Amino acid sequence: MERSYARDSRDLALSAITDLSAILAIAQKHGSTEEFEDLIRPIGLLIGQIETELLCRIYAEHPELDDLK
C-alpha cells in the first residue's frame, strides 16, 4: 500500500473510531442507561474490527504511521 494511501486510510479509520466513541458519549449523556449499555458491545466490536482489520495492517506495512509507538 502506498504511504499516502495508508496515511489517508489511517486518518479516516481514526476519525471513524472518534465518531463511534462520540455516539457512546451522546448515548451516555442523553439516553437511558439501557440504551447506552445496548451500544457498548456493538460499538466496541466495530472499533476492534477497525483496529485489527485495517489499522494493524497499515501499521505493519508503515510502522512510522503509528503515532502510539
Gaussian input, Z-matrix of N, CA and C with variables (Angstrom, degrees):
# hf/3-21g

backbone

0 1
 N
 C     1     B1
 C     2     B2     1     A1
 N     3     B3     2     A2     1     D1
 C     4     B4     3     A3     2     D2
 C     5     B5     4     A4     3     D3
 N     6     B6     5     A5     4     D4
 C     7     B7     6     A6     5     D5
 C     8     B8     7     A7     6     D6
 N     9     B9     8     A8     7     D7
 C    10    B10     9     A9     8     D8
 C    11    B11    10    A10     9     D9
 N    12    B12    11    A11    10    D10
 C    13    B13    12    A12    11    D11
 C    14    B14    13    A13    12    D12
 N    15    B15    14    A14    13    D13
 C    16    B16    15    A15    14    D14
 C    17    B17    16    A16    15    D15
 N    18    B18    17    A17    16    D16
 C    19    B19    18    A18    17    D17
 C    20    B20    19    A19    18    D18
 N    21    B21    20    A20    19    D19
 C    22    B22    21    A21    20    D20
 C    23    B23    22    A22    21    D21
 N    24    B24    23    A23    22    D22
 C    25    B25    24    A24    23    D23
 C    26    B26    25    A25    24    D24
 N    27    B27    26    A26    25    D25
 C    28    B28    27    A27    26    D26
 C    29    B29    28    A28    27    D27
 N    30    B30    29    A29    28    D28
 C    31    B31    30    A30    29    D29
 C    32    B32    31    A31    30    D30
 N    33    B33    32    A32    31    D31
 C    34    B34    33    A33    32    D32
 C    35    B35    34    A34    33    D33
 N    36    B36    35    A35    34    D34
 C    37    B37    36    A36    35    D35
 C    38    B38    37    A37    36    D36
 N    39    B39    38    A38    37    D37
 C    40    B40    39    A39    38    D38
 C    41    B41    40    A40    39    D39
 N    42    B42    41    A41    40    D40
 C    43    B43    42    A42    41    D41
 C    44    B44    43    A43    42    D42
 N    45    B45    44    A44    43    D43
 C    46    B46    45    A45    44    D44
 C    47    B47    46    A46    45    D45
 N    48    B48    47    A47    46    D46
 C    49    B49    48    A48    47    D47
 C    50    B50    49    A49    48    D48
 N    51    B51    50    A50    49    D49
 C    52    B52    51    A51    50    D50
 C    53    B53    52    A52    51    D51
 N    54    B54    53    A53    52    D52
 C    55    B55    54    A54    53    D53
 C    56    B56    55    A55    54    D54
 N    57    B57    56    A56    55    D55
 C    58    B58    57    A57    56    D56
 C    59    B59    58    A58    57    D57
 N    60    B60    59    A59    58    D58
 C    61    B61    60    A60    59    D59
 C    62    B62    61    A61    60    D60
 N    63    B63    62    A62    61    D61
 C    64    B64    63    A63    62    D62
 C    65    B65    64    A64    63    D63
 N    66    B66    65    A65    64    D64
 C    67    B67    66    A66    65    D65
 C    68    B68    67    A67    66    D66
 N    69    B69    68    A68    67    D67
 C    70    B70    69    A69    68    D68
 C    71    B71    70    A70    69    D69
 N    72    B72    71    A71    70    D70
 C    73    B73    72    A72    71    D71
 C    74    B74    73    A73    72    D72
 N    75    B75    74    A74    73    D73
 C    76    B76    75    A75    74    D74
 C    77    B77    76    A76    75    D75
 N    78    B78    77    A77    76    D76
 C    79    B79    78    A78    77    D77
 C    80    B80    79    A79    78    D78
 N    81    B81    80    A80    79    D79
 C    82    B82    81    A81    80    D80
 C    83    B83    82    A82    81    D81
 N    84    B84    83    A83    82    D82
 C    85    B85    84    A84    83    D83
 C    86    B86    85    A85    84    D84
 N    87    B87    86    A86    85    D85
 C    88    B88    87    A87    86    D86
 C    89    B89    88    A88    87    D87
 N    90    B90    89    A89    88    D88
 C    91    B91    90    A90    89    D89
 C    92    B92    91    A91    90    D90
 N    93    B93    92    A92    91    D91
 C    94    B94    93    A93    92    D92
 C    95    B95    94    A94    93    D93
 N    96    B96    95    A95    94    D94
 C    97    B97    96    A96    95    D95
 C    98    B98    97    A97    96    D96
 N    99    B99    98    A98    97    D97
 C   100   B100    99    A99    98    D98
 C   101   B101   100   A100    99    D99
 N   102   B102   101   A101   100   D100
 C   103   B103   102   A102   101   D101
 C   104   B104   103   A103   102   D102
 N   105   B105   104   A104   103   D103
 C   106   B106   105   A105   104   D104
 C   107   B107   106   A106   105   D105
 N   108   B108   107   A107   106   D106
 C   109   B109   108   A108   107   D107
 C   110   B110   109   A109   108   D108
 N   111   B111   110   A110   109   D109
 C   112   B112   111   A111   110   D110
 C   113   B113   112   A112   111   D111
 N   114   B114   113   A113   112   D112
 C   115   B115   114   A114   113   D113
 C   116   B116   115   A115   114   D114
 N   117   B117   116   A116   115   D115
 C   118   B118   117   A117   116   D116
 C   119   B119   118   A118   117   D117
 N   120   B120   119   A119   118   D118
 C   121   B121   120   A120   119   D119
 C   122   B122   121   A121   120   D120
 N   123   B123   122   A122   121   D121
 C   124   B124   123   A123   122   D122
 C   125   B125   124   A124   123   D123
 N   126   B126   125   A125   124   D124
 C   127   B127   126   A126   125   D125
 C   128   B128   127   A127   126   D126
 N   129   B129   128   A128   127   D127
 C   130   B130   129   A129   128   D128
 C   131   B131   130   A130   129   D129
 N   132   B132   131   A131   130   D130
 C   133   B133   132   A132   131   D131
 C   134   B134   133   A133   132   D132
 N   135   B135   134   A134   133   D133
 C   136   B136   135   A135   134   D134
 C   137   B137   136   A136   135   D135
 N   138   B138   137   A137   136   D136
 C   139   B139   138   A138   137   D137
 C   140   B140   139   A139   138   D138
 N   141   B141   140   A140   139   D139
 C   142   B142   141   A141   140   D140
 C   143   B143   142   A142   141   D141
 N   144   B144   143   A143   142   D142
 C   145   B145   144   A144   143   D143
 C   146   B146   145   A145   144   D144
 N   147   B147   146   A146   145   D145
 C   148   B148   147   A147   146   D146
 C   149   B149   148   A148   147   D147
 N   150   B150   149   A149   148   D148
 C   151   B151   150   A150   149   D149
 C   152   B152   151   A151   150   D150
 N   153   B153   152   A152   151   D151
 C   154   B154   153   A153   152   D152
 C   155   B155   154   A154   153   D153
 N   156   B156   155   A155   154   D154
 C   157   B157   156   A156   155   D155
 C   158   B158   157   A157   156   D156
 N   159   B159   158   A158   157   D157
 C   160   B160   159   A159   158   D158
 C   161   B161   160   A160   159   D159
 N   162   B162   161   A161   160   D160
 C   163   B163   162   A162   161   D161
 C   164   B164   163   A163   162   D162
 N   165   B165   164   A164   163   D163
 C   166   B166   165   A165   164   D164
 C   167   B167   166   A166   165   D165
 N   168   B168   167   A167   166   D166
 C   169   B169   168   A168   167   D167
 C   170   B170   169   A169   168   D168
 N   171   B171   170   A170   169   D169
 C   172   B172   171   A171   170   D170
 C   173   B173   172   A172   171   D171
 N   174   B174   173   A173   172   D172
 C   175   B175   174   A174   173   D173
 C   176   B176   175   A175   174   D174
 N   177   B177   176   A176   175   D175
 C   178   B178   177   A177   176   D176
 C   179   B179   178   A178   177   D177
 N   180   B180   179   A179   178   D178
 C   181   B181   180   A180   179   D179
 C   182   B182   181   A181   180   D180
 N   183   B183   182   A182   181   D181
 C   184   B184   183   A183   182   D182
 C   185   B185   184   A184   183   D183
 N   186   B186   185   A185   184   D184
 C   187   B187   186   A186   185   D185
 C   188   B188   187   A187   186   D186
 N   189   B189   188   A188   187   D187
 C   190   B190   189   A189   188   D188
 C   191   B191   190   A190   189   D189
 N   192   B192   191   A191   190   D190
 C   193   B193   192   A192   191   D191
 C   194   B194   193   A193   192   D192
 N   195   B195   194   A194   193   D193
 C   196   B196   195   A195   194   D194
 C   197   B197   196   A196   195   D195
 N   198   B198   197   A197   196   D196
 C   199   B199   198   A198   197   D197
 C   200   B200   199   A199   198   D198
 N   201   B201   200   A200   199   D199
 C   202   B202   201   A201   200   D200
 C   203   B203   202   A202   201   D201
 N   204   B204   203   A203   202   D202
 C   205   B205   204   A204   203   D203
 C   206   B206   205   A205   204   D204

   B1=1.4428
   B2=1.5370
   B3=1.2928
   B4=1.4603
   B5=1.5334
   B6=1.3322
   B7=1.4593
   B8=1.5253
   B9=1.3284
   B10=1.4718
   B11=1.5309
   B12=1.3246
   B13=1.4613
   B14=1.5241
   B15=1.3315
   B16=1.4642
   B17=1.5255
   B18=1.3237
   B19=1.4639
   B20=1.5269
   B21=1.3363
   B22=1.4634
   B23=1.5265
   B24=1.3207
   B25=1.4668
   B26=1.5193
   B27=1.3457
   B28=1.4618
   B29=1.5189
   B30=1.3169
   B31=1.4625
   B32=1.5316
   B33=1.3233
   B34=1.4560
   B35=1.5248
   B36=1.3302
   B37=1.4685
   B38=1.5313
   B39=1.3174
   B40=1.4665
   B41=1.5271
   B42=1.3300
   B43=1.4562
   B44=1.5285
   B45=1.3242
   B46=1.4674
   B47=1.5287
   B48=1.3260
   B49=1.4661
   B50=1.5248
   B51=1.3084
   B52=1.4647
   B53=1.5303
   B54=1.3264
   B55=1.4632
   B56=1.5292
   B57=1.3225
   B58=1.4586
   B59=1.5288
   B60=1.3092
   B61=1.4636
   B62=1.5256
   B63=1.3212
   B64=1.4657
   B65=1.5257
   B66=1.3190
   B67=1.4607
   B68=1.5219
   B69=1.3238
   B70=1.4675
   B71=1.5277
   B72=1.3136
   B73=1.4698
   B74=1.5265
   B75=1.3155
   B76=1.4630
   B77=1.5230
   B78=1.3358
   B79=1.4641
   B80=1.5195
   B81=1.3152
   B82=1.4579
   B83=1.5330
   B84=1.3208
   B85=1.4585
   B86=1.5324
   B87=1.3259
   B88=1.4639
   B89=1.5248
   B90=1.3095
   B91=1.4603
   B92=1.5140
   B93=1.3012
   B94=1.4587
   B95=1.5245
   B96=1.3015
   B97=1.4700
   B98=1.5165
   B99=1.3206
   B100=1.4671
   B101=1.5269
   B102=1.3267
   B103=1.4693
   B104=1.5238
   B105=1.3145
   B106=1.4603
   B107=1.5186
   B108=1.3209
   B109=1.4655
   B110=1.5232
   B111=1.3346
   B112=1.4653
   B113=1.5238
   B114=1.3215
   B115=1.4646
   B116=1.5262
   B117=1.3137
   B118=1.4674
   B119=1.5311
   B120=1.3205
   B121=1.4637
   B122=1.5358
   B123=1.3349
   B124=1.4634
   B125=1.5291
   B126=1.3167
   B127=1.4633
   B128=1.5229
   B129=1.3100
   B130=1.4630
   B131=1.5188
   B132=1.3272
   B133=1.4692
   B134=1.5292
   B135=1.3206
   B136=1.4678
   B137=1.5285
   B138=1.3162
   B139=1.4655
   B140=1.5261
   B141=1.3190
   B142=1.4624
   B143=1.5149
   B144=1.3218
   B145=1.4631
   B146=1.5155
   B147=1.3024
   B148=1.4668
   B149=1.5249
   B150=1.3165
   B151=1.4667
   B152=1.5306
   B153=1.3240
   B154=1.4693
   B155=1.5204
   B156=1.3222
   B157=1.4580
   B158=1.5270
   B159=1.3029
   B160=1.4602
   B161=1.5228
   B162=1.3204
   B163=1.4563
   B164=1.5226
   B165=1.3177
   B166=1.4731
   B167=1.5185
   B168=1.3191
   B169=1.4785
   B170=1.5253
   B171=1.3214
   B172=1.4614
   B173=1.5315
   B174=1.3361
   B175=1.4568
   B176=1.5296
   B177=1.3128
   B178=1.4661
   B179=1.5235
   B180=1.3094
   B181=1.4701
   B182=1.5241
   B183=1.3230
   B184=1.4693
   B185=1.5333
   B186=1.3156
   B187=1.4803
   B188=1.5298
   B189=1.3009
   B190=1.4576
   B191=1.5368
   B192=1.3179
   B193=1.4665
   B194=1.5245
   B195=1.3204
   B196=1.4589
   B197=1.5177
   B198=1.3211
   B199=1.4623
   B200=1.5196
   B201=1.3232
   B202=1.4685
   B203=1.5210
   B204=1.2947
   B205=1.4794
   B206=1.4928
   A1=108.28
   A2=115.00
   A3=120.70
   A4=109.54
   A5=116.26
   A6=121.37
   A7=112.92
   A8=118.14
   A9=119.66
   A10=110.96
   A11=117.11
   A12=121.42
   A13=109.76
   A14=116.78
   A15=121.79
   A16=110.52
   A17=117.05
   A18=121.37
   A19=111.25
   A20=116.58
   A21=120.32
   A22=111.15
   A23=116.71
   A24=121.25
   A25=110.67
   A26=116.55
   A27=121.01
   A28=110.43
   A29=116.32
   A30=120.57
   A31=111.25
   A32=116.85
   A33=120.14
   A34=111.36
   A35=117.16
   A36=120.90
   A37=110.15
   A38=117.09
   A39=120.73
   A40=110.82
   A41=116.64
   A42=120.76
   A43=110.44
   A44=116.92
   A45=120.76
   A46=110.61
   A47=116.43
   A48=120.37
   A49=110.38
   A50=116.99
   A51=121.61
   A52=110.33
   A53=116.59
   A54=120.38
   A55=111.64
   A56=117.07
   A57=120.41
   A58=110.82
   A59=116.26
   A60=120.19
   A61=110.76
   A62=116.84
   A63=120.96
   A64=110.83
   A65=116.99
   A66=120.08
   A67=109.96
   A68=116.18
   A69=120.03
   A70=111.27
   A71=116.22
   A72=119.60
   A73=110.95
   A74=116.90
   A75=121.12
   A76=110.62
   A77=115.77
   A78=119.68
   A79=111.15
   A80=116.81
   A81=120.24
   A82=110.51
   A83=115.89
   A84=119.96
   A85=112.56
   A86=116.99
   A87=120.09
   A88=114.55
   A89=117.28
   A90=119.48
   A91=111.72
   A92=113.39
   A93=118.88
   A94=109.42
   A95=115.86
   A96=120.54
   A97=109.95
   A98=116.04
   A99=120.65
   A100=111.76
   A101=117.04
   A102=120.77
   A103=110.89
   A104=115.89
   A105=120.53
   A106=110.41
   A107=116.49
   A108=119.96
   A109=112.12
   A110=117.15
   A111=120.63
   A112=112.37
   A113=116.96
   A114=121.09
   A115=113.44
   A116=117.68
   A117=120.28
   A118=111.59
   A119=117.56
   A120=120.49
   A121=112.21
   A122=120.07
   A123=118.09
   A124=113.27
   A125=116.88
   A126=118.55
   A127=110.21
   A128=117.07
   A129=120.03
   A130=111.91
   A131=116.49
   A132=120.29
   A133=111.09
   A134=116.31
   A135=119.74
   A136=111.46
   A137=116.44
   A138=120.01
   A139=109.95
   A140=116.90
   A141=120.65
   A142=112.12
   A143=117.26
   A144=120.02
   A145=111.65
   A146=117.02
   A147=120.05
   A148=109.33
   A149=116.06
   A150=120.78
   A151=110.92
   A152=116.65
   A153=119.66
   A154=113.86
   A155=117.02
   A156=119.88
   A157=113.90
   A158=116.93
   A159=119.12
   A160=112.32
   A161=116.80
   A162=119.04
   A163=113.00
   A164=117.73
   A165=119.17
   A166=111.50
   A167=116.69
   A168=120.31
   A169=111.21
   A170=115.59
   A171=119.98
   A172=109.76
   A173=116.51
   A174=120.31
   A175=112.28
   A176=117.38
   A177=120.18
   A178=110.41
   A179=115.66
   A180=120.09
   A181=112.39
   A182=116.63
   A183=121.60
   A184=108.97
   A185=117.42
   A186=120.28
   A187=113.00
   A188=117.73
   A189=120.72
   A190=112.31
   A191=117.19
   A192=121.04
   A193=112.56
   A194=117.07
   A195=121.26
   A196=108.65
   A197=116.72
   A198=121.64
   A199=112.96
   A200=117.35
   A201=120.48
   A202=112.96
   A203=117.45
   A204=119.45
   A205=110.93
   D1=130.38
   D2=178.83
   D3=-61.85
   D4=143.44
   D5=-174.57
   D6=-57.79
   D7=-44.78
   D8=-178.48
   D9=-66.09
   D10=-36.61
   D11=176.02
   D12=-65.51
   D13=-42.45
   D14=178.56
   D15=-63.49
   D16=-43.50
   D17=179.86
   D18=-62.93
   D19=-46.23
   D20=179.71
   D21=-64.42
   D22=-40.20
   D23=177.98
   D24=-64.29
   D25=-42.81
   D26=177.21
   D27=-59.22
   D28=-47.01
   D29=-177.98
   D30=-60.71
   D31=-42.46
   D32=179.17
   D33=-68.61
   D34=-38.00
   D35=178.13
   D36=-64.19
   D37=-43.51
   D38=178.68
   D39=-66.03
   D40=-35.80
   D41=176.24
   D42=-64.94
   D43=-40.17
   D44=177.80
   D45=-62.73
   D46=-41.27
   D47=177.62
   D48=-62.68
   D49=-41.61
   D50=177.57
   D51=-61.89
   D52=-43.77
   D53=179.57
   D54=-65.17
   D55=-41.54
   D56=178.04
   D57=-63.65
   D58=-39.86
   D59=177.34
   D60=-65.14
   D61=-34.94
   D62=178.37
   D63=-66.01
   D64=-34.63
   D65=176.27
   D66=-59.20
   D67=-43.71
   D68=178.19
   D69=-62.91
   D70=-41.80
   D71=-179.84
   D72=-63.21
   D73=-41.11
   D74=178.22
   D75=-65.52
   D76=-44.03
   D77=179.24
   D78=-62.89
   D79=-37.80
   D80=179.75
   D81=-67.69
   D82=-38.57
   D83=-176.76
   D84=-77.87
   D85=-39.99
   D86=-170.72
   D87=-112.25
   D88=-18.67
   D89=-176.73
   D90=-96.33
   D91=178.14
   D92=175.86
   D93=-78.37
   D94=165.67
   D95=176.42
   D96=-58.81
   D97=-40.79
   D98=179.72
   D99=-63.17
   D100=-43.33
   D101=178.41
   D102=-61.69
   D103=-43.78
   D104=179.07
   D105=-62.37
   D106=-48.16
   D107=-178.13
   D108=-65.52
   D109=-30.57
   D110=177.12
   D111=-67.82
   D112=-22.76
   D113=-178.44
   D114=-91.33
   D115=-22.49
   D116=-173.38
   D117=-57.03
   D118=-51.48
   D119=-175.38
   D120=-65.06
   D121=-52.81
   D122=-178.34
   D123=-62.82
   D124=-37.69
   D125=178.69
   D126=-69.62
   D127=-39.51
   D128=175.78
   D129=-60.43
   D130=-41.13
   D131=178.53
   D132=-64.94
   D133=-41.69
   D134=178.30
   D135=-62.80
   D136=-45.20
   D137=178.67
   D138=-62.30
   D139=-41.90
   D140=177.92
   D141=-61.92
   D142=-40.11
   D143=178.31
   D144=-66.26
   D145=-41.69
   D146=177.35
   D147=-59.42
   D148=-43.64
   D149=-179.57
   D150=-63.77
   D151=-53.46
   D152=-172.79
   D153=-77.39
   D154=-37.13
   D155=-175.30
   D156=-86.90
   D157=-23.85
   D158=-176.66
   D159=-119.44
   D160=-59.11
   D161=-174.42
   D162=-64.40
   D163=-41.13
   D164=179.12
   D165=-61.84
   D166=-38.19
   D167=177.06
   D168=-64.94
   D169=-44.11
   D170=179.58
   D171=-62.31
   D172=-46.86
   D173=-177.22
   D174=-68.45
   D175=-29.19
   D176=177.03
   D177=-65.64
   D178=-39.40
   D179=-178.87
   D180=-85.88
   D181=-30.10
   D182=-177.61
   D183=-134.06
   D184=73.53
   D185=-176.94
   D186=-60.34
   D187=-23.71
   D188=179.99
   D189=-68.10
   D190=-15.64
   D191=178.48
   D192=-84.35
   D193=-9.93
   D194=-179.39
   D195=-83.38
   D196=102.45
   D197=-177.32
   D198=-71.18
   D199=-14.21
   D200=-178.30
   D201=-87.40
   D202=-6.01
   D203=-179.42
   D204=-105.56

